[in-house]
Each structure stands twice: as structure tokens, then as C-alpha cells.
Amino acid sequence: DDDVIDVSDLLQRLVVHAGDDFLDGGQGDCTIIVCDGKAMIIDGGPDDKGTAVQLYLNKLGINILEYVFITHYDSDHAGGIDVVIQKFKCNKIIMPSYMQDNTAYRNVITTMRGKNYRATAPNVGDEYMLGSAKITILAPFEYTSNYNNNSQDFEGTGLSSSNNFNQN
């Protein structure tokens, strides 16, 4: 039957690793998505979890991140991402265009400068291919002074699945 999905093929091609799997509790967001051998990360968890994220990426055999998405600069989302940027080849870093006066933001900027990386600001409707999956930016439409409301919202489509990755 043409409507039957080979689940084993789906699991081999698109895998989502939620931060709960490797951040060992506490507050913070980090999601790793792998499709067709290509990997991306959305946020990096809190300051003290950067090494845990690095070790988990190493365990998965990931050396290159196609995309590093930073949804916003609160320390529980961007705190550990500087370690990831420092330790891995990052082909594209996508992060909000506003500045925030906190340690997480400063560490990200300093690490990016040290590796000569430039950031791309997300725009609603931007699409990024990760293997056979397409990641689309859904929000924010505008930035406000409430940084948590500035989080990027993503939709991922690929194969026969669709997922929303809202990182608030």
C-alpha cells in the first residue's frame, strides 16, 4: 500500500533529541535535530550545561553543525551555546538581530568573533534545508522589550512528519 510509511527509514533519517535527554534536569532549552546525517542545534541550554551538550554531540558522532539557532539570549537558552560554537564547525549561526546586555550574549559574540563567524538574523518565512527536512522560521514578527516573547518559532517538515519547535 502506497500510504504505508516505513518507520525504520523515518527513524534513520530524522531524529530529534530534546534537552531533557542530556541536560540532567533544571531549567533550559536545547534541541538537536539530525536528518540524513546532517545536524543542527536550537539553543544550548544554561551556562553550566555547555560541556554536557558538547559531550552529547560527541556521543552522537556530530562534528559539524549545519545550523546553530539561538532563539533568544536568556541564559537558560544561550548560556551553553558558546561552548558548542567554540568546539564544533558551525556552517551557519542564526540568531536575533537585537543585543542583550547579559553574560550569555557577550560570550556568544566573543566566541563567534574568535572563530570569525558571522550571524544571520532570522526572518519569518526563511527556509533552511537539513538533509531532506525543511526548517521554516514562523516567528517572531517583531521584537519587543520582553525577550522571552522574541523567541524564534520553527516548523520542520520532512518525509511524512511535521513538528513545531517553539523554544520559549
Residue frames relative to the residue before (quaternion, step in Angstrom):
aa qw qx qy qz dx dy dz
D 1.0000 0.0000 0.0000 0.0000 0.00 0.00 0.00
D 0.4678 -0.7129 0.4548 0.2571 3.61 -0.82 1.00
D 0.6549 0.5256 -0.3160 0.4416 3.62 1.18 -0.42
V 0.5450 0.6105 -0.4046 0.4081 3.60 1.23 -0.10
I 0.2551 -0.7640 0.5793 0.1250 3.56 -0.87 1.03
D 0.3581 -0.6966 0.5794 0.2253 3.57 -0.94 0.91
V 0.2928 -0.8021 0.4968 0.1554 3.59 -0.09 1.32
S 0.6153 0.5478 -0.3679 0.4312 3.61 0.98 -0.68
D 0.6422 0.5016 -0.3260 0.4792 3.61 1.02 -0.73
L 0.6299 0.5376 -0.3254 0.4565 3.57 0.98 -0.84
L 0.6937 0.4767 -0.2826 0.4600 3.60 0.85 -0.95
Q 0.6451 0.5098 -0.3286 0.4648 3.58 1.09 -0.57
R 0.7489 0.4364 -0.2186 0.4482 3.59 1.07 -0.67
L 0.8095 0.1300 -0.0507 0.5702 3.63 1.01 -0.68
V 0.0945 0.7926 -0.5898 0.1225 3.56 -0.50 1.23
V 0.1460 -0.7721 0.6153 0.0631 3.56 -0.94 0.98
H 0.1310 -0.7728 0.6195 0.0430 3.55 -0.85 1.07
A 0.2123 -0.7881 0.5678 0.1070 3.58 -0.47 1.21
G 0.6446 -0.5728 0.3633 0.3528 3.54 -1.13 0.73
D 0.5571 0.6092 -0.3942 0.4039 3.59 1.12 -0.53
D 0.6171 0.5756 -0.3354 0.4188 3.58 1.17 -0.57
F 0.8464 0.1623 -0.0365 0.5059 3.59 1.03 -0.66
L 0.6022 0.5744 -0.3751 0.4084 3.64 1.18 -0.04
D 0.3550 -0.7821 0.4577 0.2297 3.61 1.27 0.00
G 0.7635 -0.4141 0.2035 0.4519 3.54 0.72 1.12
G 0.6141 0.5485 -0.4177 0.3842 3.51 -1.31 -0.06
Q 0.6104 -0.5497 0.4264 0.3787 3.51 -1.36 0.06
G 0.4997 0.6493 -0.4859 0.3044 3.55 -1.13 0.61
D 0.2265 -0.7740 0.5800 0.1147 3.50 -1.21 0.58
C 0.1784 0.7307 -0.6460 0.1301 3.50 -1.15 0.81
T 0.0244 0.7849 -0.6176 0.0438 3.55 -0.86 1.00
I 0.1469 -0.7629 0.6264 0.0624 3.54 -0.95 0.96
I 0.0705 -0.7897 0.6093 0.0107 3.55 -0.83 1.00
V 0.0589 -0.7831 0.6191 -0.0021 3.55 -0.91 1.00
C 0.0875 0.7780 -0.6171 0.0790 3.56 -0.88 0.99
D 0.8496 -0.0271 -0.0252 0.5261 3.55 -0.81 1.06
G 0.7174 -0.4615 0.2468 0.4598 3.57 1.01 0.82
K 0.6084 0.5085 -0.3545 0.4957 3.61 1.27 0.06
A 0.1616 -0.8214 0.5453 0.0428 3.57 -0.94 0.89
M 0.0283 -0.7556 0.6538 0.0274 3.51 -1.30 0.58
I 0.2037 -0.7556 0.6075 0.1361 3.54 -1.28 0.36
I 0.1771 -0.7356 0.6451 0.1069 3.53 -1.14 0.77
D 0.8321 -0.0561 -0.0422 0.5502 3.56 -0.45 1.30
G 0.3001 -0.7898 0.5196 0.1266 3.55 -1.26 0.41
G 0.5864 -0.5976 0.3756 0.3975 3.56 1.19 0.41
P 0.7081 -0.4674 0.3205 0.4212 3.58 -1.29 -0.03
D 0.7693 -0.4011 0.2611 0.4231 3.55 -1.37 0.31
D 0.7617 0.4072 -0.2192 0.4538 3.58 0.78 -0.97
K 0.6588 0.5174 -0.3106 0.4491 3.62 1.25 0.11
G 0.3690 0.7550 -0.4773 0.2569 3.60 1.24 0.07
T 0.6746 0.4815 -0.2953 0.4752 3.58 0.94 -0.87
A 0.6160 0.5352 -0.3485 0.4611 3.62 1.04 -0.71
V 0.6413 0.5034 -0.3212 0.4819 3.59 1.00 -0.80
Q 0.6332 0.5322 -0.3239 0.4593 3.59 0.95 -0.89
L 0.6849 0.4851 -0.2906 0.4595 3.60 0.83 -0.94
Y 0.6417 0.5127 -0.3280 0.4666 3.59 1.04 -0.71
L 0.6269 0.5136 -0.3284 0.4852 3.59 1.01 -0.77
N 0.6324 0.5201 -0.3251 0.4730 3.60 1.00 -0.82
K 0.6436 0.5310 -0.3119 0.4544 3.59 0.96 -0.90
L 0.6816 0.4709 -0.2766 0.4870 3.57 1.08 -0.72
G 0.4799 -0.6859 0.4246 0.3449 3.59 1.27 -0.18
I 0.4345 0.7008 -0.4521 0.3400 3.57 1.23 0.45
N 0.0963 -0.7948 0.5988 0.0235 3.57 -0.85 1.04
I 0.7717 0.2311 -0.0984 0.5843 3.55 1.18 -0.68
L 0.1709 -0.7502 0.6302 0.1036 3.53 -1.02 0.88
E 0.4034 -0.7127 0.5205 0.2417 3.54 -0.68 1.09
Y 0.8052 0.0299 0.0305 0.5914 3.56 0.95 -0.93
V 0.1070 -0.7169 0.6845 0.0776 3.50 -1.21 0.76
F 0.0889 -0.7918 0.6041 0.0168 3.56 -0.54 1.21
I 0.0860 -0.7468 0.6573 0.0527 3.55 -0.94 0.94
T 0.3211 -0.7936 0.4841 0.1812 3.57 -0.41 1.21
H 0.7426 -0.1927 0.1310 0.6279 3.56 1.09 -0.80
Y 0.5885 -0.6674 0.3712 0.2653 3.55 -1.25 0.44
D 0.3204 0.7145 -0.5550 0.2807 3.62 1.10 0.40
S 0.5971 -0.6311 0.3625 0.3374 3.57 -0.98 0.85
D 0.6516 0.5201 -0.3395 0.4355 3.62 1.07 -0.53
H 0.6910 0.4099 -0.2718 0.5297 3.60 1.29 -0.10
A 0.8072 0.2754 -0.1137 0.5096 3.58 0.85 -0.99
G 0.4463 0.7423 -0.4275 0.2591 3.59 1.22 -0.21
G 0.7828 0.3377 -0.1794 0.4909 3.59 0.90 -0.85
I 0.5079 0.6924 -0.4129 0.3036 3.58 1.23 -0.22
D 0.5541 0.6038 -0.4072 0.4033 3.62 1.13 -0.44
V 0.6123 0.5347 -0.3497 0.4656 3.61 1.07 -0.68
V 0.6516 0.5133 -0.3101 0.4644 3.58 0.95 -0.89
I 0.6592 0.5030 -0.3098 0.4652 3.59 0.90 -0.91
Q 0.6633 0.5110 -0.3011 0.4563 3.59 1.01 -0.82
K 0.7796 0.4143 -0.1857 0.4313 3.59 0.84 -0.99
F 0.7743 0.3144 -0.1603 0.5253 3.60 1.17 -0.47
K 0.4946 -0.5848 0.5378 0.3523 3.53 -1.28 0.43
C 0.0830 -0.7962 0.5993 -0.0044 3.54 -0.73 1.12
N 0.3163 -0.7945 0.4895 0.1703 3.58 -0.42 1.20
K 0.7971 -0.0356 0.0263 0.6022 3.60 1.06 -0.63
I 0.1430 -0.7638 0.6256 0.0692 3.55 -0.95 0.96
I 0.0954 -0.7949 0.5992 -0.0034 3.53 -0.70 1.19
M 0.1875 0.7872 -0.5581 0.1836 3.56 -0.57 1.17
P 0.6565 -0.5298 0.3490 0.4080 3.59 -1.15 0.51
S 0.5053 -0.6810 0.4527 0.2757 3.55 -1.14 0.67
Y 0.5932 0.5640 -0.3881 0.4236 3.62 1.17 -0.20
M 0.4015 -0.6775 0.5599 0.2573 3.56 -1.31 0.37
Q 0.0952 -0.7677 0.6293 0.0751 3.55 -1.20 0.51
D 0.3655 -0.7511 0.5133 0.1970 3.55 -0.82 1.01
N 0.4707 0.6193 -0.5177 0.3563 3.55 0.10 1.34
T 0.7044 -0.4893 0.3215 0.4014 3.55 -1.29 0.35
A 0.6326 0.5447 -0.3460 0.4283 3.60 0.90 -0.86
Y 0.6664 0.4953 -0.3017 0.4685 3.59 0.86 -0.95
R 0.6751 0.4974 -0.3035 0.4525 3.60 0.82 -0.97
N 0.6568 0.5092 -0.3174 0.4567 3.61 0.96 -0.81
V 0.6277 0.5240 -0.3352 0.4681 3.60 1.01 -0.78
I 0.6813 0.4899 -0.2911 0.4594 3.59 0.81 -0.99
T 0.6570 0.5103 -0.3117 0.4592 3.60 0.91 -0.89
T 0.6721 0.4915 -0.2963 0.4680 3.60 0.91 -0.89
M 0.6409 0.5167 -0.3263 0.4646 3.58 0.96 -0.81
R 0.6472 0.5124 -0.3237 0.4624 3.60 0.93 -0.84
G 0.6531 0.5353 -0.3097 0.4370 3.58 0.98 -0.86
K 0.7444 0.3500 -0.2064 0.5299 3.59 1.15 -0.55
N 0.4379 -0.7213 0.4270 0.3249 3.57 1.33 0.18
Y 0.3567 0.7133 -0.5148 0.3145 3.58 0.99 0.86
R 0.1991 -0.7414 0.6280 0.1275 3.53 -1.20 0.64
A 0.3879 -0.7229 0.5261 0.2237 3.54 -1.12 0.70
T 0.2511 -0.7042 0.6410 0.1736 3.49 -1.33 0.49
A 0.3387 -0.7276 0.5583 0.2102 3.57 -0.90 0.93
P 0.4197 -0.7148 0.4945 0.2616 3.59 -0.90 0.86
N 0.1103 -0.7557 0.6414 0.0729 3.53 -1.21 0.62
V 0.5651 -0.5888 0.4473 0.3659 3.55 -1.01 0.78
G 0.7710 0.3126 -0.2641 0.4879 3.54 -0.85 1.04
D 0.4781 0.6488 -0.4573 0.3759 3.62 1.20 -0.24
E 0.1336 -0.7897 0.5964 0.0531 3.54 -1.04 0.84
Y 0.0862 -0.7798 0.6199 0.0092 3.53 -1.05 0.88
M 0.2962 -0.7523 0.5638 0.1690 3.57 -0.91 0.93
L 0.0469 -0.7527 0.6567 0.0004 3.53 -1.01 0.94
G 0.7598 -0.1591 0.0599 0.6275 3.55 0.09 1.27
S 0.7871 -0.2587 0.2143 0.5173 3.57 -0.77 -1.05
A 0.5758 0.5762 -0.3809 0.4375 3.61 1.28 0.07
K 0.2312 -0.7483 0.6057 0.1406 3.54 -1.17 0.66
I 0.1688 -0.7634 0.6196 0.0697 3.55 -0.86 1.05
T 0.0827 -0.8072 0.5844 0.0060 3.59 -0.77 1.06
I 0.3798 -0.6982 0.5593 0.2354 3.58 -0.97 0.88
L 0.1721 -0.8134 0.5526 0.0573 3.58 -0.73 1.12
A 0.7993 0.0022 0.0466 0.5991 3.63 1.10 -0.63
P 0.6171 -0.0574 -0.7652 -0.1739 1.67 -2.42 0.54
F 0.5210 -0.6224 0.4853 0.3250 3.52 -1.25 0.46
E 0.7777 -0.0239 0.0186 0.6279 3.57 1.18 -0.59
Y 0.4339 -0.6792 0.5260 0.2715 3.55 -1.23 0.48
T 0.1484 -0.7767 0.6083 0.0686 3.54 -1.13 0.78
S 0.6470 -0.5120 0.3791 0.4189 3.57 -1.27 0.04
N 0.6049 0.4893 -0.3639 0.5122 3.62 1.26 -0.17
Y 0.3218 -0.8108 0.4585 0.1699 3.55 -0.04 1.35
N 0.6104 0.5568 -0.3654 0.4287 3.62 1.02 -0.66
N 0.6608 0.5013 -0.3085 0.4657 3.59 1.09 -0.64
N 0.6114 0.5748 -0.3368 0.4270 3.57 1.27 -0.25
S 0.3896 0.7509 -0.4682 0.2552 3.59 1.23 -0.04
Q 0.4644 -0.6351 0.5388 0.3011 3.50 -1.17 0.69
D 0.1672 -0.7338 0.6481 0.1165 3.53 -1.17 0.64
F 0.1667 -0.8114 0.5594 0.0312 3.54 -0.85 1.05
E 0.1123 -0.7206 0.6701 0.1383 3.48 -1.33 0.34
G 0.1263 -0.7904 0.5962 0.0629 3.53 -0.89 0.94
T 0.0036 0.7882 -0.6153 0.0101 3.54 -0.85 0.93
G 0.2587 0.7440 -0.5856 0.1915 3.51 -0.99 0.80
L 0.8013 0.1490 -0.1535 0.5587 3.52 -1.04 0.72
S 0.7224 -0.3857 0.2946 0.4926 3.60 -0.71 -1.02
S 0.6227 0.5545 -0.3418 0.4336 3.58 1.19 0.36
S 0.0807 -0.7612 0.6398 0.0686 3.54 -1.29 0.40
N 0.0006 0.8013 -0.5971 0.0386 3.57 -0.85 0.95
N 0.2696 -0.7100 0.6205 0.1954 3.54 -1.19 0.61
F 0.1275 -0.7767 0.6145 0.0531 3.54 -0.94 0.92
N 0.0395 0.8010 -0.5919 0.0807 3.57 0.05 1.29
Q 0.1401 -0.8288 0.5412 0.0238 3.55 -0.44 1.23
N 0.1568 0.7970 -0.5690 0.1283 3.64 0.38 1.12
